[in-house]
Amino acid sequence: MNAAPIEPPAICSKPNALLIRERISGILVMFIATTNNAIPRYNTPRIVFLFAFGSLIGNYYYGETNVRFLHKSKVWLILYRIGAFAMIVFGSVAKVELVWDLADLFMGLMVIVNLIAVLLLSKVAFAALSDYMKQKKAGQDPVFYKDSIKGLENLECWEHSQDATTLKKENIM
C-alpha cells in the first residue's frame, strides 16, 4: 500500500513547503528567505559575501593578535598565516557538511581551552572581586593596584599604589 505524501500546512508559502519536502540547507535556504521578503534577489550574493568576508577578516585578526601576544617570533606568525590561508582554501572547496562539522569540533576545543583558562584565573578573579567589594564597602571609588591583590605578577596596565599616588600628586593622572 502506497502512502500519499504529507502536504505542508496551508499557511506555509510555496518556498517554505519546498523546505519541508526537500530538506534543503545552506545558501539555498538564505536565498529563498531573502527572495520572499523585502530584500531584492540581486542583494543576496552581496549580503553573503559581506558576511563571509567580514567574518574571515575579524577571525583572522583575533588569531593574529593572539599569536603575536603569545609568540614574539615571526616564524609563528608566518605559520599562522599559512594555516589560515590553507583553511580558507579548504573551506571554500570542501563539502558544507564537513566544514560545519570541523567548525563545531574547533568550537568545542576552544570551549575546553577557555574553561581551563577560567579555572586557572578564578583565584585571581575572586581576589580582585574581594578587593573591589572591600573598597565599595569603604565608600571608595574602586581602583585596582598591582600590590593590592596577591599573586599578580608581570602586569602591564596596573601600576603600584605608590606609583599612582606619586602621579596624582604631580597632576599627571
LOMIZA-766724 format. One line per field, with one value per residue: residue number from 0; residue in three letters; chain; x, y, z of N, C-alpha, C, O, CB in turn. Coordinates in pm, whole numbers, plus 50000, padded with zeros to 5 digits. Glycine has a CB too. Layout:
nr = NUM; ...
rest = ALA; ...
kette = A; ...
n_x = X; ...
n_y = Y; ...
n_z = Z; ...
ca_x = X; ...
ca_y = Y; ...
ca_z = Z; ...
c_x = X; ...
c_y = Y; ...
c_z = Z; ...
o_x = X; ...
o_y = Y; ...
o_z = Z; ...
cb_x = X; ...
cb_y = Y; ...
cb_z = Z; ...
//
This chain:
nr = 0; 1; 2; 3; 4; 5; 6; 7; 8; 9; 10; 11; 12; 13; 14; 15; 16; 17; 18; 19; 20; 21; 22; 23; 24; 25; 26; 27; 28; 29; 30; 31; 32; 33; 34; 35; 36; 37; 38; 39; 40; 41; 42; 43; 44; 45; 46; 47; 48; 49; 50; 51; 52; 53; 54; 55; 56; 57; 58; 59; 60; 61; 62; 63; 64; 65; 66; 67; 68; 69; 70; 71; 72; 73; 74; 75; 76; 77; 78; 79; 80; 81; 82; 83; 84; 85; 86; 87; 88; 89; 90; 91; 92; 93; 94; 95; 96; 97; 98; 99; 100; 101; 102; 103; 104; 105; 106; 107; 108; 109; 110; 111; 112; 113; 114; 115; 116; 117; 118; 119; 120; 121; 122; 123; 124; 125; 126; 127; 128; 129; 130; 131; 132; 133; 134; 135; 136; 137; 138; 139; 140; 141; 142; 143; 144; 145; 146; 147; 148; 149; 150; 151; 152; 153; 154; 155; 156; 157; 158; 159; 160; 161; 162; 163; 164; 165; 166; 167; 168; 169; 170; 171; 172
rest = MET; ASN; ALA; ALA; PRO; ILE; GLU; PRO; PRO; ALA; ILE; CYS; SER; LYS; PRO; ASN; ALA; LEU; LEU; ILE; ARG; GLU; ARG; ILE; SER; GLY; ILE; LEU; VAL; MET; PHE; ILE; ALA; THR; THR; ASN; ASN; ALA; ILE; PRO; ARG; TYR; ASN; THR; PRO; ARG; ILE; VAL; PHE; LEU; PHE; ALA; PHE; GLY; SER; LEU; ILE; GLY; ASN; TYR; TYR; TYR; GLY; GLU; THR; ASN; VAL; ARG; PHE; LEU; HIS; LYS; SER; LYS; VAL; TRP; LEU; ILE; LEU; TYR; ARG; ILE; GLY; ALA; PHE; ALA; MET; ILE; VAL; PHE; GLY; SER; VAL; ALA; LYS; VAL; GLU; LEU; VAL; TRP; ASP; LEU; ALA; ASP; LEU; PHE; MET; GLY; LEU; MET; VAL; ILE; VAL; ASN; LEU; ILE; ALA; VAL; LEU; LEU; LEU; SER; LYS; VAL; ALA; PHE; ALA; ALA; LEU; SER; ASP; TYR; MET; LYS; GLN; LYS; LYS; ALA; GLY; GLN; ASP; PRO; VAL; PHE; TYR; LYS; ASP; SER; ILE; LYS; GLY; LEU; GLU; ASN; LEU; GLU; CYS; TRP; GLU; HIS; SER; GLN; ASP; ALA; THR; THR; LEU; LYS; LYS; GLU; ASN; ILE; MET
kette = A; A; A; A; A; A; A; A; A; A; A; A; A; A; A; A; A; A; A; A; A; A; A; A; A; A; A; A; A; A; A; A; A; A; A; A; A; A; A; A; A; A; A; A; A; A; A; A; A; A; A; A; A; A; A; A; A; A; A; A; A; A; A; A; A; A; A; A; A; A; A; A; A; A; A; A; A; A; A; A; A; A; A; A; A; A; A; A; A; A; A; A; A; A; A; A; A; A; A; A; A; A; A; A; A; A; A; A; A; A; A; A; A; A; A; A; A; A; A; A; A; A; A; A; A; A; A; A; A; A; A; A; A; A; A; A; A; A; A; A; A; A; A; A; A; A; A; A; A; A; A; A; A; A; A; A; A; A; A; A; A; A; A; A; A; A; A; A; A; A; A; A; A
n_x = 50084; 50068; 50163; 50028; 50207; 50278; 50129; 50238; 50126; 49856; 49926; 50187; 50414; 50492; 50784; 50852; 50717; 50866; 51105; 51030; 50964; 51191; 51412; 51626; 51935; 52178; 52314; 52103; 51877; 51905; 51889; 51624; 51490; 51560; 51460; 51189; 51120; 51159; 51409; 51583; 51642; 51895; 52060; 52128; 52371; 52559; 52513; 52577; 52848; 52959; 52909; 53055; 53316; 53364; 53354; 53575; 53790; 53766; 53795; 54047; 54202; 54168; 54296; 54559; 54644; 54648; 54845; 55065; 55078; 55135; 55366; 55668; 55823; 55865; 55832; 55622; 55408; 55412; 55363; 55104; 54967; 54996; 54859; 54601; 54535; 54537; 54321; 54111; 54110; 54060; 53807; 53656; 53638; 53561; 53302; 52997; 52886; 53107; 53271; 53113; 53102; 53372; 53400; 53231; 53373; 53616; 53516; 53424; 53672; 53783; 53613; 53685; 53954; 53913; 53759; 53949; 54130; 53965; 53927; 54192; 54235; 54052; 54114; 54259; 54065; 53858; 53998; 54036; 53768; 53700; 53867; 53755; 53493; 53554; 53659; 53432; 53255; 53387; 53324; 53465; 53575; 53629; 53961; 54214; 54525; 54853; 54981; 54776; 54644; 54717; 54943; 54949; 55150; 55391; 55231; 55105; 54937; 54833; 54932; 55160; 55049; 55197; 55316; 55089; 54999; 55208; 55190; 54937; 54988; 55162; 54993; 54962; 54792
n_y = 49882; 50210; 50509; 50834; 51137; 51362; 51668; 52005; 52239; 52469; 52732; 52759; 52905; 52862; 52834; 52768; 52529; 52382; 52373; 52205; 51965; 51898; 51920; 52109; 52292; 52530; 52777; 52792; 52803; 53057; 53209; 53161; 53267; 53538; 53615; 53600; 53807; 54160; 54207; 54255; 54015; 54027; 54125; 53923; 53766; 53968; 54025; 53778; 53761; 53990; 53923; 53681; 53765; 53967; 53811; 53640; 53826; 53941; 53715; 53627; 53845; 53834; 53591; 53644; 53855; 53720; 53525; 53695; 53798; 53572; 53461; 53598; 53559; 53581; 53356; 53198; 53362; 53360; 53087; 53076; 53241; 53093; 52861; 52968; 53062; 52818; 52689; 52855; 52815; 52537; 52535; 52659; 52480; 52232; 51997; 52128; 52014; 51885; 52106; 52247; 52052; 52039; 52303; 52296; 52110; 52249; 52470; 52343; 52257; 52507; 52589; 52409; 52485; 52750; 52709; 52584; 52799; 52982; 52845; 52842; 53115; 53185; 53215; 53457; 53624; 53609; 53720; 53982; 54058; 54047; 54251; 54468; 54470; 54524; 54783; 54918; 54889; 55045; 55288; 55397; 55489; 55224; 55127; 54957; 54817; 54687; 54583; 54541; 54306; 53979; 53763; 53869; 53923; 54051; 54243; 54470; 54691; 54781; 54993; 55025; 55102; 55308; 55431; 55535; 55717; 55901; 55993; 56117; 56325; 56477; 56568; 56431; 56225
n_z = 50000; 49904; 50055; 50062; 49996; 50265; 50288; 50336; 50593; 50524; 50572; 50504; 50280; 49931; 49892; 50159; 50188; 50010; 50152; 50360; 50226; 50066; 50228; 50218; 50253; 50380; 50163; 49986; 50146; 50259; 50029; 49945; 50165; 50154; 49907; 49940; 50099; 50171; 50071; 49780; 49515; 49386; 49584; 49759; 49702; 49756; 50027; 50146; 50068; 50200; 50469; 50494; 50420; 50611; 50844; 50800; 50798; 51055; 51231; 51150; 51232; 51513; 51567; 51474; 51641; 51884; 51835; 51801; 52059; 52215; 52100; 52015; 51798; 51445; 51295; 51399; 51337; 51056; 51015; 51120; 50936; 50698; 50772; 50819; 50563; 50425; 50550; 50471; 50194; 50191; 50318; 50124; 49915; 50013; 50117; 50245; 50477; 50596; 50649; 50837; 51038; 51112; 51201; 51424; 51579; 51628; 51766; 51997; 52099; 52154; 52359; 52561; 52607; 52691; 52924; 53087; 53112; 53249; 53490; 53584; 53619; 53809; 54084; 54099; 53991; 54183; 54397; 54303; 54288; 54559; 54661; 54525; 54632; 54899; 54880; 54785; 55001; 55182; 55090; 54882; 54549; 54353; 54281; 54115; 54206; 54143; 54369; 54551; 54522; 54583; 54414; 54162; 53891; 53659; 53519; 53278; 53270; 53518; 53778; 54061; 54394; 54514; 54293; 54163; 54354; 54353; 54089; 54097; 54277; 54128; 53940; 53700; 53632
ca_x = 50000; 50148; 50110; 50035; 50298; 50214; 50136; 50261; 50006; 49816; 49987; 50323; 50426; 50548; 50923; 50858; 50677; 50983; 51200; 50982; 50968; 51322; 51515; 51741; 52011; 52286; 52293; 51972; 51780; 51915; 51839; 51478; 51443; 51576; 51376; 51050; 51099; 51182; 51544; 51582; 51714; 52034; 52139; 52166; 52515; 52633; 52498; 52657; 52989; 53000; 52910; 53167; 53441; 53379; 53387; 53713; 53882; 53758; 53855; 54190; 54264; 54172; 54401; 54691; 54683; 54681; 54976; 55166; 55090; 55195; 55498; 55730; 55895; 55792; 55807; 55487; 55313; 55410; 55292; 54961; 54914; 54987; 54749; 54474; 54509; 54504; 54186; 54017; 54102; 53992; 53667; 53585; 53623; 53510; 53157; 52946; 52868; 53239; 53316; 53038; 53145; 53502; 53378; 53179; 53483; 53709; 53445; 53430; 53808; 53800; 53541; 53767; 54070; 53864; 53721; 54073; 54180; 53877; 53959; 54323; 54228; 53945; 54170; 54289; 53937; 53789; 54076; 54002; 53630; 53705; 53925; 53654; 53383; 53608; 53668; 53295; 53201; 53455; 53275; 53562; 53561; 53729; 54077; 54298; 54669; 54924; 55017; 54660; 54594; 54830; 54954; 54956; 55288; 55413; 55118; 55146; 54844; 54806; 55051; 55166; 54977; 55288; 55331; 54966; 54996; 55306; 55136; 54827; 55047; 55223; 54883; 54978; 54675
ca_y = 50000; 50332; 50621; 50963; 51230; 51455; 51805; 52102; 52315; 52570; 52862; 52762; 52954; 52761; 52802; 52700; 52392; 52320; 52346; 52090; 51845; 51865; 51930; 52181; 52360; 52615; 52903; 52791; 52849; 53203; 53266; 53156; 53359; 53678; 53646; 53608; 53927; 54289; 54217; 54213; 53892; 54054; 54160; 53805; 53738; 54075; 54006; 53661; 53797; 54081; 53848; 53587; 53840; 54028; 53705; 53598; 53932; 53952; 53599; 53628; 53946; 53781; 53490; 53703; 53928; 53622; 53468; 53797; 53811; 53452; 53433; 53718; 53518; 53596; 53222; 53158; 53444; 53308; 52959; 53105; 53293; 52981; 52776; 53037; 53060; 52680; 52659; 52930; 52744; 52411; 52562; 52702; 52370; 52111; 51988; 52215; 51936; 51866; 52236; 52274; 51957; 52085; 52426; 52253; 52047; 52351; 52548; 52262; 52265; 52641; 52590; 52338; 52571; 52864; 52663; 52565; 52933; 53039; 52779; 52887; 53256; 53210; 53261; 53599; 53694; 53623; 53815; 54115; 54086; 54075; 54385; 54562; 54478; 54589; 54927; 54970; 54897; 55156; 55412; 55447; 55455; 55117; 55140; 54838; 54833; 54560; 54531; 54519; 54169; 53885; 53671; 53939; 53949; 54082; 54315; 54586; 54804; 54830; 55042; 55005; 55209; 55420; 55500; 55609; 55829; 55998; 56054; 56207; 56444; 56556; 56602; 56367; 56141
ca_z = 50000; 49891; 50133; 49994; 50065; 50357; 50240; 50443; 50630; 50427; 50600; 50450; 50143; 49842; 49926; 50287; 50162; 49948; 50260; 50436; 50143; 50009; 50333; 50165; 50358; 50336; 50095; 49922; 50246; 50268; 49904; 49949; 50268; 50111; 49791; 49983; 50180; 50107; 50017; 49639; 49484; 49349; 49702; 49835; 49695; 49823; 50171; 50182; 50053; 50307; 50595; 50492; 50419; 50743; 50941; 50777; 50842; 51202; 51296; 51121; 51318; 51650; 51574; 51457; 51762; 51987; 51802; 51832; 52204; 52272; 52043; 51957; 51678; 51318; 51241; 51439; 51261; 50920; 51021; 51137; 50809; 50604; 50818; 50797; 50419; 50388; 50597; 50386; 50066; 50218; 50345; 50003; 49820; 50079; 50133; 50352; 50600; 50655; 50701; 50960; 51140; 51161; 51278; 51555; 51653; 51677; 51870; 52119; 52152; 52213; 52486; 52659; 52639; 52769; 53058; 53162; 53145; 53352; 53616; 53629; 53657; 53906; 54211; 54083; 53969; 54311; 54477; 54252; 54331; 54703; 54676; 54474; 54731; 55018; 54851; 54775; 55137; 55248; 55030; 54786; 54409; 54343; 54193; 54132; 54201; 54137; 54501; 54637; 54501; 54587; 54302; 54033; 53850; 53517; 53462; 53200; 53276; 53653; 53845; 54206; 54464; 54535; 54164; 54137; 54447; 54303; 53967; 54134; 54339; 54023; 53848; 53569; 53605
c_x = 50088; 50082; 50126; 50132; 50220; 50236; 50163; 50133; 49979; 49883; 50129; 50320; 50491; 50696; 50935; 50815; 50792; 51086; 51160; 51000; 51110; 51435; 51643; 51812; 52109; 52241; 52158; 51864; 51784; 51861; 51687; 51424; 51453; 51490; 51229; 51020; 51132; 51320; 51542; 51675; 51863; 52120; 52187; 52314; 52600; 52630; 52584; 52805; 53036; 53006; 53031; 53300; 53467; 53415; 53531; 53813; 53884; 53826; 54004; 54262; 54275; 54287; 54540; 54735; 54716; 54816; 55086; 55186; 55165; 55337; 55551; 55801; 55806; 55758; 55665; 55381; 55301; 55337; 55142; 54900; 54899; 54871; 54613; 54438; 54469; 54362; 54081; 53999; 54027; 53842; 53588; 53564; 53565; 53358; 53114; 52934; 53001; 53290; 53245; 53078; 53280; 53489; 53323; 53288; 53576; 53645; 53447; 53567; 53835; 53729; 53625; 53886; 54025; 53821; 53844; 54130; 54097; 53908; 54093; 54321; 54127; 53997; 54197; 54159; 53863; 53865; 54045; 53861; 53625; 53760; 53826; 53543; 53430; 53616; 53528; 53233; 53263; 53412; 53370; 53518; 53668; 53836; 54165; 54444; 54733; 54946; 54897; 54602; 54714; 54826; 54959; 55101; 55291; 55293; 55167; 55062; 54821; 54935; 55045; 55096; 55067; 55306; 55209; 54958; 55090; 55251; 55022; 54881; 55107; 55121; 54901; 54854; 54549
c_y = 50124; 50443; 50749; 51054; 51326; 51596; 51899; 52177; 52426; 52704; 52872; 52818; 52845; 52732; 52731; 52555; 52315; 52284; 52220; 51962; 51804; 51864; 51994; 52253; 52456; 52741; 52909; 52838; 53001; 53269; 53269; 53257; 53504; 53712; 53655; 53737; 54052; 54302; 54170; 54095; 53919; 54092; 54039; 53772; 53844; 54057; 53890; 53693; 53886; 54010; 53756; 53660; 53906; 53927; 53658; 53701; 53942; 53837; 53589; 53727; 53897; 53680; 53549; 53780; 53833; 53557; 53568; 53814; 53692; 53427; 53558; 53686; 53533; 53460; 53177; 53236; 53395; 53174; 52980; 53153; 53182; 52890; 52839; 53036; 52920; 52644; 52734; 52859; 52612; 52433; 52604; 52589; 52243; 52112; 52068; 52139; 51915; 51995; 52267; 52178; 51996; 52213; 52391; 52191; 52152; 52444; 52473; 52265; 52401; 52652; 52523; 52424; 52689; 52825; 52639; 52701; 52997; 52976; 52826; 53033; 53285; 53261; 53412; 53679; 53713; 53717; 53958; 54154; 54120; 54215; 54492; 54581; 54549; 54740; 54990; 54986; 55013; 55291; 55473; 55415; 55350; 55143; 55020; 54874; 54695; 54499; 54508; 54379; 54076; 53795; 53737; 53974; 53979; 54149; 54439; 54710; 54860; 54875; 55007; 55122; 55329; 55500; 55586; 55732; 55940; 56069; 56150; 56336; 56536; 56601; 56547; 56286; 56224
c_z = 50000; 49969; 50053; 50068; 50153; 50305; 50357; 50475; 50529; 50450; 50546; 50309; 50059; 49874; 50059; 50273; 50098; 50054; 50335; 50355; 50106; 50111; 50278; 50278; 50294; 50267; 50027; 50019; 50257; 50143; 49904; 50049; 50222; 49991; 49827; 50057; 50100; 50045; 49872; 49614; 49454; 49469; 49780; 49822; 49764; 49975; 50218; 50174; 50168; 50442; 50601; 50499; 50554; 50850; 50925; 50830; 50995; 51272; 51269; 51213; 51462; 51664; 51565; 51581; 51876; 51961; 51834; 51983; 52264; 52225; 51975; 51826; 51554; 51257; 51274; 51362; 51117; 50916; 51038; 51006; 50706; 50642; 50794; 50649; 50373; 50431; 50514; 50252; 50085; 50240; 50222; 49904; 49882; 50085; 50255; 50483; 50672; 50718; 50832; 51072; 51198; 51244; 51417; 51641; 51712; 51779; 52003; 52182; 52216; 52347; 52594; 52702; 52726; 52909; 53145; 53203; 53255; 53487; 53671; 53677; 53767; 54040; 54206; 54065; 54100; 54405; 54433; 54292; 54479; 54730; 54632; 54578; 54858; 54998; 54843; 54913; 55215; 55190; 54929; 54643; 54381; 54237; 54221; 54116; 54200; 54275; 54593; 54624; 54493; 54464; 54166; 54002; 53701; 53450; 53390; 53231; 53415; 53718; 53994; 54274; 54489; 54406; 54135; 54228; 54400; 54179; 53999; 54194; 54233; 53918; 53708; 53534; 53602
o_x = 50173; 49963; 50227; 50138; 50109; 50349; 50114; 50042; 50070; 49897; 50187; 50234; 50539; 50733; 51020; 50871; 50813; 51147; 51245; 51046; 51145; 51542; 51752; 51756; 52123; 52143; 52101; 51769; 51680; 51795; 51627; 51325; 51364; 51451; 51151; 50903; 51133; 51346; 51504; 51775; 51948; 52243; 52279; 52379; 52702; 52731; 52655; 52881; 53141; 53097; 53102; 53389; 53579; 53498; 53601; 53909; 53990; 53905; 54080; 54369; 54378; 54364; 54630; 54850; 54805; 54893; 55190; 55297; 55249; 55421; 55486; 55836; 55687; 55667; 55595; 55277; 55191; 55258; 55062; 54790; 54799; 54794; 54519; 54322; 54377; 54290; 53973; 53887; 53939; 53760; 53467; 53479; 53523; 53294; 53185; 52967; 53008; 53345; 53309; 53086; 53301; 53557; 53366; 53295; 53611; 53713; 53469; 53580; 53902; 53779; 53636; 53914; 54092; 53844; 53843; 54174; 54152; 53915; 54107; 54397; 54119; 53932; 54163; 54147; 53809; 53802; 54030; 53836; 53553; 53707; 53815; 53505; 53354; 53582; 53509; 53165; 53199; 53459; 53355; 53435; 53787; 53807; 54189; 54482; 54676; 54931; 54916; 54520; 54802; 54719; 54971; 55166; 55203; 55257; 55260; 55112; 54793; 55036; 54942; 55087; 55019; 55311; 55223; 54915; 55057; 55265; 55012; 54829; 55104; 55157; 54860; 54816; 54440
o_y = 50140; 50471; 50769; 51049; 51367; 51637; 51874; 52180; 52471; 52783; 52981; 52783; 52745; 52615; 52642; 52468; 52198; 52178; 52139; 51861; 51686; 51811; 51940; 52272; 52463; 52805; 53017; 52905; 53066; 53373; 53370; 53324; 53584; 53828; 53712; 53772; 54050; 54399; 54057; 54078; 53839; 54093; 54051; 53751; 53811; 54073; 53901; 53656; 53861; 54034; 53753; 53621; 53903; 53955; 53638; 53666; 53949; 53859; 53546; 53697; 53916; 53684; 53509; 53771; 53862; 53535; 53530; 53840; 53709; 53378; 53615; 53777; 53501; 53450; 53124; 53182; 53389; 53149; 52909; 53110; 53177; 52848; 52771; 53012; 52904; 52577; 52680; 52845; 52578; 52359; 52585; 52601; 52154; 52215; 52074; 52193; 51925; 51994; 52309; 52218; 51988; 52229; 52450; 52217; 52147; 52492; 52532; 52274; 52410; 52717; 52574; 52435; 52723; 52900; 52670; 52717; 53060; 53046; 52848; 53070; 53398; 53344; 53485; 53789; 53821; 53788; 54047; 54269; 54211; 54288; 54596; 54693; 54625; 54817; 55102; 55086; 55071; 55396; 55590; 55328; 55382; 55176; 54984; 54950; 54598; 54379; 54461; 54338; 54093; 53755; 53669; 54046; 53936; 54115; 54506; 54822; 54979; 54805; 54965; 55230; 55443; 55623; 55699; 55839; 56058; 56191; 56255; 56445; 56658; 56664; 56609; 56279; 56171
o_z = 50087; 49953; 49984; 50191; 50119; 50282; 50467; 50393; 50458; 50356; 50542; 50229; 50113; 49882; 50074; 50339; 50129; 50048; 50371; 50408; 50115; 50083; 50291; 50386; 50172; 50306; 50011; 49978; 50262; 50150; 49867; 50023; 50248; 49975; 49751; 50074; 49977; 49973; 49845; 49684; 49494; 49458; 49861; 49925; 49825; 50042; 50318; 50264; 50226; 50520; 50702; 50576; 50605; 50937; 51024; 50899; 51056; 51363; 51356; 51266; 51527; 51760; 51639; 51622; 51956; 52054; 51889; 52028; 52352; 52301; 51888; 51751; 51558; 51175; 51188; 51326; 51062; 50824; 50977; 50970; 50633; 50556; 50753; 50613; 50293; 50357; 50490; 50204; 50006; 50186; 50217; 49815; 49808; 50062; 50355; 50589; 50795; 50828; 50929; 51188; 51319; 51345; 51517; 51761; 51830; 51870; 52108; 52304; 52319; 52439; 52706; 52821; 52823; 53003; 53264; 53317; 53345; 53588; 53791; 53766; 53815; 54104; 54299; 54119; 54126; 54484; 54517; 54328; 54520; 54814; 54697; 54609; 54919; 55088; 54888; 54940; 55302; 55235; 54894; 54619; 54385; 54122; 54336; 54027; 54250; 54293; 54705; 54706; 54408; 54417; 54064; 54078; 53627; 53338; 53436; 53217; 53429; 53713; 54046; 54216; 54484; 54410; 54088; 54184; 54405; 54166; 53935; 54167; 54247; 53819; 53610; 53417; 53581
cb_x = 49905; 50165; 50183; 49894; 50383; 50269; 50007; 50372; 50022; 49666; 49986; 50386; 50510; 50534; 51006; 50770; 50552; 51044; 51207; 50835; 50888; 51355; 51548; 51698; 52086; 52374; 52403; 51940; 51807; 52058; 51891; 51429; 51524; 51721; 51396; 51015; 51184; 51161; 51645; 51623; 51648; 52039; 52057; 52084; 52558; 52576; 52350; 52623; 53012; 52904; 52780; 53161; 53439; 53251; 53291; 53737; 53842; 53614; 53787; 54215; 54183; 54037; 54382; 54694; 54570; 54573; 54982; 55125; 54951; 55111; 55490; 55829; 55945; 55875; 55911; 55468; 55356; 55553; 55347; 54942; 55006; 55120; 54765; 54480; 54634; 54605; 54171; 54068; 54244; 54054; 53655; 53661; 53755; 53569; 53111; 52811; 52804; 53339; 53291; 52888; 53153; 53599; 53279; 53065; 53563; 53762; 53299; 53390; 53910; 53748; 53404; 53816; 54138; 53749; 53638; 54177; 54181; 53728; 53961; 54425; 54194; 53864; 54299; 54382; 53849; 53773; 54227; 54017; 53539; 53790; 54055; 53594; 53330; 53748; 53744; 53207; 53225; 53606; 53248; 53701; 53574; 53661; 54155; 54259; 54721; 55056; 55113; 54553; 54507; 54827; 54841; 54868; 55380; 55447; 55016; 55139; 54714; 54737; 55065; 55313; 54921; 55424; 55352; 54843; 55034; 55440; 55087; 54732; 55154; 55334; 54868; 55104; 54662
cb_y = 50000; 50371; 50633; 51029; 51309; 51440; 51845; 52200; 52373; 52588; 52890; 52622; 53086; 52805; 52929; 52771; 52388; 52414; 52465; 52108; 51866; 51962; 51790; 52281; 52258; 52540; 52925; 52651; 52784; 53244; 53187; 53014; 53341; 53706; 53543; 53490; 53921; 54398; 54134; 54330; 53822; 54164; 54249; 53687; 53726; 54213; 53982; 53542; 53867; 54199; 53767; 53499; 53945; 54099; 53585; 53576; 54068; 53960; 53472; 53665; 54077; 53714; 53389; 53794; 54024; 53515; 53427; 53931; 53823; 53333; 53315; 53780; 53373; 53679; 53120; 53179; 53592; 53293; 52873; 53211; 53403; 52901; 52745; 53182; 53107; 52581; 52697; 53076; 52717; 52342; 52669; 52814; 52339; 52099; 51840; 52274; 51800; 51815; 52348; 52264; 51815; 52108; 52521; 52153; 51952; 52433; 52577; 52119; 52238; 52750; 52519; 52203; 52622; 52931; 52535; 52486; 53022; 53018; 52627; 52872; 53339; 53084; 53184; 53622; 53617; 53486; 53786; 54119; 53965; 53969; 54396; 54511; 54336; 54533; 54951; 54876; 54765; 55140; 55510; 55385; 55582; 54985; 55277; 54729; 54917; 54578; 54625; 54621; 54159; 53801; 53576; 54067; 53830; 53955; 54352; 54553; 54763; 54722; 55195; 54991; 55157; 55370; 55398; 55519; 55783; 55929; 55945; 56138; 56404; 56477; 56750; 56277; 56031
cb_z = 50121; 49743; 50271; 49984; 49964; 50503; 50166; 50404; 50770; 50431; 50749; 50452; 50137; 49697; 49929; 50390; 50072; 49843; 50356; 50477; 50018; 49901; 50391; 50057; 50449; 50247; 49994; 49870; 50385; 50290; 49784; 49984; 50397; 50079; 49683; 50071; 50308; 50206; 50102; 49549; 49365; 49245; 49793; 49789; 49549; 49785; 50209; 50092; 49919; 50315; 50611; 50367; 50307; 50782; 50924; 50627; 50779; 51246; 51251; 50972; 51312; 51688; 51464; 51336; 51805; 51995; 51652; 51771; 52269; 52238; 51942; 52056; 51691; 51219; 51296; 51590; 51264; 50866; 51136; 51247; 50755; 50601; 50964; 50848; 50341; 50450; 50745; 50364; 50008; 50340; 50448; 49936; 49758; 50221; 50145; 50313; 50568; 50549; 50598; 50934; 51081; 51044; 51203; 51536; 51561; 51560; 51827; 52089; 52041; 52117; 52473; 52600; 52508; 52697; 53050; 53077; 53020; 53316; 53598; 53517; 53536; 53928; 54245; 53962; 53869; 54377; 54463; 54098; 54301; 54774; 54594; 54340; 54765; 55051; 54720; 54688; 55212; 55237; 55137; 54814; 54314; 54313; 54217; 54032; 54320; 54067; 54566; 54606; 54371; 54717; 54304; 54034; 53884; 53442; 53571; 53054; 53218; 53739; 53825; 54255; 54597; 54586; 54051; 54158; 54590; 54269; 53871; 54234; 54442; 53956; 53840; 53566; 53711
//
